[in-house]
């Protein structure tokens, strides 16, 4: 008795001696067919056993056969950039096992996946394992069929029995299809390639001996009219044509390609030299675009072939970093391989190679326009390729495949969709430079405007327009490759193919300008995101600014981004050449959905500013995971309603983070979160040096808990802000005790109530040479500061001009000079507005002393910063411009909060004693400021509390 184990799991037991003779011939035939991988030159010395190179793929249960209309490259980017929540991997050899909790037998399975992701290899491996008696011993017969071969017989009629005998003559004498005791599996690979697409309304057929068209046979096989007891496994790209067949299947699965560990395993299997393999793995991981593409097994193979020679050298400076560069290296590798195979009778290898590559490119471009990925001899002939010379393409088996079929006719295809698109772009590029021909222009228009053929800008402009015509992104990668080829550094790699160069120095800037205009004009986020990719290909260093402008100008207000679109934006930001040192979420979005989509960008930044982005407890768990595994040194989460529950979740990641600065101002925290904060402060691995907890209701109980961490020998904290935290004299005694042993240098207790005794104790510690405390701030303290909520903001203050008071906090900085008590400012004003329009904010004194004139109106000069409240919306005002705030519900009561020394002016909507953050303005104040109000409409009014 023998056992077969896959990934530690017993799949079956079988008797080695008692093999069934009925399937022996079929198994022998399938072994011969699938034993080797069709990789590289089809010679015996280059044949690679499938089992020696096969790497397990990540296959997961799909989402009900969901069909995605976007470009397959974007689907790969989406998968690699989004975080999949605990998806279970399915073993390829266990597809027909009942799912947990389901007792019924699975008989029909469909597996989807983008081109090159490994569907066909999975089919081959499944079949080979069965033929080798390694798995699925319960199956008596397995019949793998390819739609590429079936297409060649689409005009003929067969019975199912006859069709089976054509492809598998080994079973001709066996009674298989009429005996329901036989456990049979039909595998149909490449449903998306079916020509024509299957029609579910085909005639009903149940007789396996009755002839009919092949598409009719297959539909009835799917619908269990033919051989209803048989198992059926179908693979397909996720295209719309499979939608009509979804009701026929019991299980939907999806091939996701390689995960990170599987990529490494593949490279080590493919490249025997361990040093070279490790260099390639390191380089791929360092280049995000390559790392993402290597989720596709075919791309891993291309990368291994292209880099094997390059990265075996010590110098890795010129290693490719973009997709275009990688494909050019892969092309160079293929050309060098071809040169070695060319017969000596060919006079000019260079001319021969150029002509053949142009023929391939023409085929690629024309068939891309038709949407065809698989070609036949008639397609080659239609594109000017001599069918009798088609065998010449065997020299290009790294990029172009020819496959024999049972009926003798061959099928052709590029090794991957992206290679197809690259060659289409290469053809358009070389046609322009070598032949002075713009193939993107229609003949009629080209004849009317002959000079347009000679304009490089027109070439790229037409390519952009062509890509924008397709909402599904059909020409997106073509456009990115075409623009990438235009770079001088990439043209060096094409010198053996370019006979002339018609590039003009100004063209690059012209097309960059044109793309930016299209970004601003396009209503589609998908179209804009691909244009961002194009700017990246052109190495445009204003890319980050352009993306931010797109968002700030209302790009998001026209159409909310989907998770997939956020994923692509994240990819664009991360693959940009601009260094992502400081990331400000508010420049792109103020939402948790946006944060989830940009978590990888947050992870890559050194400084992450998430201030006032409407974050709640819902995002804290994922954010905690990112923080714990990132290089973030400074994190600002101020003005978000995190509450204690959210902060406790965050602290799990903070314990193991690289954070040195953490700001949690106005996050609705209480003493309940102080135990978790104390653990972070005293963490052995922690690096936290600055902690801002301003405006949270910790009270003395919370300070006591926090001081447990401050007194730990592992605490590295140097700056602590507890302003407006309702701390009294009792809390000061806890702080004094902690100061005896902690590393704190600065402590801010402004707007609390330490009392005379508490303040005296703290100042004694400040003067103590044994204590490290150097600076103590205790401004604007008093008994009213211990009131809960907004009441702690109230103060007697001094009333002046329009009777409003504002906060002026001094954190060790020199306060502004005051000439009298009338210039003194406290901290908050609440303004109630009736229907109409009112503006409020802060201004330098000079704006109200210059007399009448347009420049002194509120918001019309550079000395005023404020908020305009009008019907249904808010607007930020400064220098005569108004910036709308689209993501905030309007309120009739607004609070204005000024922190002069910190350079912030915050606005809050106030309701039932609770405040909701509207916006914070960051301002480098140079002199004292005063409140200023303006009524613009009749019947507008302002009430000051």
Secondary structure, DSSP 8 states (H G I E B T S, - for coil): -EEEEETTEEEEEE-SS---GGGHHHHHHHHHHHSEE--SS-SGGG-EEHHHH-----EEE-SSS----S-HHHHHHHHHHS---S--B--GGGTTS--TT--S---EEEEE--TTSSHHHHHHHHHHHHHTTSS-TT-SEEEEEEHHHHHTTTTSEE-HHHHHHHH-GGGTTS--TT-TTS-EEEEEE-GGG-SS---TT------TTS-EEHHHHHHHHHTTSSSTTSEEEEEE-S-GGGGGGGGG-SEEEEE----HHHHHHHHHHH---HHHHHHHHHHHHHSHHHHHHTTSHHHHHHHHHHHHHHTTSS--TT---SHHHHHHHHHHHHHHHHHHHS-TT-S-HHHHHHHHHHHHHHHHHHHHHHT--EE-HHHHHHTT--GGGGGGGGGGTTTEEEE--TTS--EEEESSHHHHHHHHHHHHHHHHHHH---TTS-HHHHHH-GGGGG-HHHHHHHHHHHHHT-TT-TTHHHHHHHHHHTSHHHHGGGTTT-S-----TTHHHHHHHHHHHHHHH---HHHHHHHHHHHHHTT-TTHHHHHHHHIIIIIHHHS---HHHHHHHHHHHHHSSS---EEEGGGT-SSHHHHHHTHHHHHH-SEEE-TTS---GGGHHHHHHHHHTS---EEE-TTS--HHHHHHHHHHHHTT---SEEE-TTS--BGGGHHHHHHHHT-TT----EEE--S-B-HHHHHHHHHHHHTSTT----EEE-TTS--BHHHHHHHHHHHTTS---EEE-TTSB-HHHHHHHHHHHHH-TTS---EEE-TT--GGGGSSGGGGG-------TTT-------SSS-----SSGGG---SEEEEEE-SS-EEEEEEEGGGGSS-SSGGGSTTSSTTEEEEEEETTEEEEEETTEEEEETT----SEEEEEEETTTTEEEEEEEETTEEEEEEEEE----S-EEEEEEE-STT--EEE-
